[in-house]
Amino acid sequence: MSNRIDTLFEKKKEGILSVYFTAGYPNLEDTIPILQSLQNAGCDMVEIGMPFSDPLADGPVIQHSSTVALSNGMSIKKLLLQLKDFRKQIHLPVLLMGYMNPVVQYGIDKFCSDASAVGVDGLIIPDMPLDIYQDQYAALFKKYNLHQALLITPRTGEARIHEIEKSSGGFIYAVSSSSTTGSVSADKKKQQDYFERLKSLRLKKPVMIGFGIGNREQFQFACRYAQGGIIGTAFIKHIEQYPNLENSIPQFIQSIRHDHTVNG
């Protein structure tokens, strides 16, 4: 069974732009309008964040968006209801990103079944340990044709990177620095050494670099070493500052793709 994430990486080998946004932010019913605007603007892939009250891997911007989304009434159940018919208009690969706790509370089997039924292509659950995923959930995710994109960091050793590559679905998510989302590495040389080390491994799975990518220069830097980059915090800041989504989202994507200034 084909998966839209695989199809994307088969067709496009470089310069892939993935955008993360938090479901239910800034407004509860913004999920489909944001997806539609990102698709129209030329985004390649989307990660929808499932808000959680204790998002340990996220910086203050995404933490705040999660808090607002939860207060707006967003939940996994609500998000899946919003996505019920989204494949009638959205063809982009879509992943859901979130934490173990709410997924376990929802029921992992039911979560995978419901996510697959609406047309979700993959999952990113940063706090799911690799051995737990391999032993308990890999077969379940495969059953529902859901890729689990696994994370590596600058501290991940070569042997474990290869082990993660074997289990990761669709692509490997390379965290750009040992920090939370939205943090820009102060040591560019160290970051470059990390990216060059990754590239030298000649991994067979595509690599997407995320965390700390917020402008065209940082996106292009990531694309020198990987198939593309993932932008989250900068996008959330942008839609907070310029809430007219239909106009502001294309401007943001253009500012990443081309050397245009975002002016809302």
Secondary structure per residue as TSV (DSSP state, phi and psi in degrees):
chain	resnum	aa	ss	phi	psi
A	1	M	-	360.0	126.9
A	2	S	-	-72.7	157.4
A	3	N	-	-130.5	136.4
A	4	R	H	-61.2	-29.1
A	5	I	H	-65.8	-45.8
A	6	D	H	-61.3	-42.8
A	7	T	H	-61.1	-40.9
A	8	L	H	-59.6	-49.0
A	9	F	H	-72.2	-22.4
A	10	E	H	-72.1	-37.5
A	11	K	H	-85.2	-30.4
A	12	K	-	-128.0	123.3
A	13	K	-	-99.8	-14.6
A	14	E	S	-154.0	163.8
A	15	G	-	66.3	28.7
A	16	I	E	-79.7	128.4
A	17	L	E	-109.1	119.3
A	18	S	E	-114.5	137.2
A	19	V	E	-120.2	136.3
A	20	Y	E	-103.8	136.9
A	21	F	E	-142.0	157.2
A	22	T	E	-89.6	125.4
A	23	A	T	-61.2	135.0
A	24	G	T	87.7	8.3
A	25	Y	-	-129.8	136.3
A	26	P	S	-76.5	-20.0
A	27	N	S	-123.5	155.2
A	28	L	T	-57.6	-38.2
A	29	E	T	-99.2	22.7
A	30	D	-	-85.2	-6.5
A	31	T	H	-56.0	-54.9
A	32	I	H	-68.3	-44.8
A	33	P	H	-57.8	-38.6
A	34	I	H	-67.4	-44.3
A	35	L	H	-57.3	-46.4
A	36	Q	H	-63.0	-42.9
A	37	S	H	-67.5	-39.1
A	38	L	H	-64.3	-41.2
A	39	Q	H	-64.0	-47.4
A	40	N	H	-62.1	-30.9
A	41	A	H	-83.0	-9.0
A	42	G	T	101.8	16.1
A	43	C	-	-67.4	148.2
A	44	D	-	-94.9	-30.0
A	45	M	E	-156.3	153.6
A	46	V	E	-133.2	139.1
A	47	E	E	-115.1	122.2
A	48	I	E	-100.5	119.6
A	49	G	E	-78.5	133.7
A	50	M	-	-94.1	109.4
A	51	P	-	-61.2	143.8
A	52	F	-	-143.7	146.8
A	53	S	S	-73.0	-16.5
A	54	D	-	-133.6	64.1
A	55	P	-	-80.7	85.4
A	56	L	T	-62.1	-30.3
A	57	A	T	-86.1	-3.2
A	58	D	-	-103.8	146.5
A	59	G	-	-80.1	-177.2
A	60	P	H	-62.2	-32.2
A	61	V	H	-66.5	-49.6
A	62	I	H	-72.0	-33.9
A	63	Q	H	-58.4	-44.5
A	64	H	H	-64.2	-42.4
A	65	S	H	-62.9	-35.9
A	66	S	H	-65.8	-41.8
A	67	T	H	-62.0	-45.1
A	68	V	H	-64.5	-44.3
A	69	A	H	-60.7	-42.9
A	70	L	H	-63.9	-40.5
A	71	S	H	-68.7	-25.6
A	72	N	H	-73.1	-15.5
A	73	G	T	105.6	12.3
A	74	M	-	-73.7	143.5
A	75	S	-	-152.9	170.0
A	76	I	H	-60.7	-42.5
A	77	K	H	-60.8	-45.5
A	78	K	H	-63.6	-43.1
A	79	L	H	-61.6	-44.9
A	80	L	H	-66.7	-31.2
A	81	L	H	-66.6	-40.6
A	82	Q	H	-63.3	-32.5
A	83	L	T	-87.9	2.6
A	84	K	T	-51.6	-44.0
A	85	D	T	-117.1	19.4
A	86	F	G	-68.3	-21.2
A	87	R	G	-72.2	-8.2
A	88	K	G	-70.1	-20.9
A	89	Q	T	-131.1	-15.2
A	90	I	-	-113.9	122.8
A	91	H	-	-107.5	-4.7
A	92	L	S	-63.9	147.7
A	93	P	-	-62.2	135.6
A	94	V	E	-129.9	128.3
A	95	L	E	-115.1	150.9
A	96	L	E	-103.1	132.0
A	97	M	E	-121.1	130.0
A	98	G	-	-174.6	-164.2
A	99	Y	-	-112.6	160.2
A	100	M	H	-59.4	-42.6
A	101	N	H	-53.3	-58.1
A	102	P	H	-65.9	-29.5
A	103	V	H	-68.4	-42.7
A	104	V	H	-64.0	-40.8
A	105	Q	H	-63.0	-36.6
A	106	Y	H	-70.1	-31.0
A	107	G	-	105.1	111.6
A	108	I	H	-63.8	-41.7
A	109	D	H	-62.1	-46.5
A	110	K	H	-65.5	-38.4
A	111	F	H	-60.5	-48.3
A	112	C	H	-63.3	-43.1
A	113	S	H	-61.4	-46.9
A	114	D	H	-70.2	-39.4
A	115	A	H	-64.6	-43.6
A	116	S	H	-64.7	-38.9
A	117	A	H	-62.9	-34.1
A	118	V	H	-85.4	-13.0
A	119	G	T	111.0	16.6
A	120	V	-	-71.8	143.2
A	121	D	-	-102.1	-23.7
A	122	G	E	-163.3	172.0
A	123	L	E	-133.2	148.9
A	124	I	E	-130.9	113.0
A	125	I	-	-126.6	89.4
A	126	P	T	-59.5	-29.4
A	127	D	T	-95.6	15.0
A	128	M	S	-88.4	112.8
A	129	P	-	-60.5	145.2
A	130	L	H	-58.5	-44.2
A	131	D	H	-67.7	-34.6
A	132	I	H	-65.8	-43.0
A	133	Y	I	-61.2	-47.4
A	134	Q	I	-63.1	-42.6
A	135	D	I	-79.1	-35.9
A	136	Q	I	-113.4	-26.4
A	137	Y	I	-124.5	-16.4
A	138	A	H	-57.5	-43.4
A	139	A	H	-66.4	-37.4
A	140	L	H	-65.1	-46.3
A	141	F	H	-61.5	-41.2
A	142	K	H	-64.0	-39.3
A	143	K	H	-55.7	-38.2
A	144	Y	T	-99.2	12.8
A	145	N	T	55.3	41.2
A	146	L	-	-108.7	121.4
A	147	H	E	-79.2	139.6
A	148	Q	E	-108.5	107.6
A	149	A	-	-81.3	115.6
A	150	L	-	-93.0	152.0
A	151	L	E	-99.7	145.1
A	152	I	E	-125.9	158.4
A	153	T	-	-130.6	173.9
A	154	P	T	-58.5	-20.4
A	155	R	T	-90.1	-4.2
A	156	T	-	-75.4	123.8
A	157	G	-	-73.4	163.7
A	158	E	H	-60.4	-43.6
A	159	A	H	-62.3	-41.1
A	160	R	H	-72.2	-33.3
A	161	I	H	-59.7	-43.1
A	162	H	H	-67.1	-35.2
A	163	E	H	-66.2	-42.1
A	164	I	H	-65.0	-38.2
A	165	E	H	-58.7	-38.8
A	166	K	H	-64.3	-33.4
A	167	S	H	-97.2	-19.5
A	168	S	-	-72.5	140.8
A	169	G	-	-105.8	132.2
A	170	G	S	84.0	-62.0
A	171	F	-	-157.9	168.3
A	172	I	E	-101.7	131.9
A	173	Y	E	-94.3	106.2
A	174	A	E	-93.6	110.2
A	175	V	E	-72.4	127.6
A	176	S	S	-70.9	-23.8
A	177	S	S	-155.2	165.0
A	178	S	S	-80.9	70.7
A	179	S	S	-153.6	-175.1
A	180	T	-	-89.1	173.1
A	181	T	T	-60.0	143.2
A	182	G	T	89.8	-8.7
A	183	S	-	-89.1	128.9
A	184	V	-	-96.3	129.0
A	185	S	-	-61.8	133.3
A	186	A	S	-82.0	-17.0
A	187	D	-	-110.3	87.6
A	188	K	H	-63.9	-36.6
A	189	K	H	-63.9	-41.5
A	190	K	H	-64.7	-40.3
A	191	Q	H	-66.2	-41.9
A	192	Q	H	-62.4	-41.0
A	193	D	H	-59.7	-40.1
A	194	Y	H	-63.9	-47.2
A	195	F	H	-63.4	-39.6
A	196	E	H	-66.9	-35.6
A	197	R	H	-63.9	-42.2
A	198	L	H	-61.8	-45.4
A	199	K	H	-64.1	-35.6
A	200	S	H	-68.5	-18.4
A	201	L	T	-74.8	-13.9
A	202	R	T	49.9	52.6
A	203	L	-	-64.9	143.5
A	204	K	S	-80.6	-29.9
A	205	K	S	-79.5	144.7
A	206	P	-	-60.8	151.6
A	207	V	E	-120.4	131.3
A	208	M	E	-117.0	132.5
A	209	I	E	-100.0	129.6
A	210	G	E	-133.7	175.6
A	211	F	S	75.4	118.0
A	212	G	S	83.2	11.2
A	213	I	-	-103.1	115.6
A	214	G	-	-137.3	-0.4
A	215	N	S	-149.0	177.8
A	216	R	H	-61.9	-42.8
A	217	E	H	-61.3	-44.5
A	218	Q	H	-68.7	-35.5
A	219	F	H	-65.1	-45.5
A	220	Q	H	-64.8	-37.1
A	221	F	H	-61.0	-45.5
A	222	A	H	-62.2	-39.3
A	223	C	H	-69.3	-16.1
A	224	R	T	-69.5	-22.9
A	225	Y	T	-119.1	-8.1
A	226	A	S	-145.2	175.0
A	227	Q	S	-70.3	-20.9
A	228	G	E	177.7	-172.3
A	229	G	E	-131.4	157.0
A	230	I	E	-116.1	128.3
A	231	I	E	-117.8	127.2
A	232	G	-	-126.3	-66.9
A	233	T	H	-57.0	-46.2
A	234	A	H	-63.1	-36.5
A	235	F	H	-67.8	-42.4
A	236	I	H	-64.6	-40.5
A	237	K	H	-59.4	-40.4
A	238	H	H	-66.1	-47.2
A	239	I	H	-72.3	-20.3
A	240	E	H	-72.1	-39.9
A	241	Q	H	-77.0	-34.8
A	242	Y	-	-125.2	84.2
A	243	P	-	-73.7	-6.2
A	244	N	-	-77.2	86.6
A	245	L	H	-61.3	-39.6
A	246	E	H	-60.0	-34.0
A	247	N	H	-93.1	-40.0
A	248	S	H	-77.3	-33.1
A	249	I	H	-65.7	-45.8
A	250	P	H	-59.1	-35.8
A	251	Q	H	-65.7	-38.8
A	252	F	H	-64.8	-47.6
A	253	I	H	-62.3	-40.3
A	254	Q	H	-62.2	-35.9
A	255	S	H	-66.7	-24.6
A	256	I	H	-87.7	-43.1
A	257	R	H	-72.7	-37.5
A	258	H	S	-130.7	168.6
A	259	D	S	-86.0	61.3
A	260	H	-	-109.3	145.3
A	261	T	-	-85.2	133.7
A	262	V	-	-77.6	122.0
A	263	N	-	-129.2	16.0
A	264	G	-	78.4	360.0
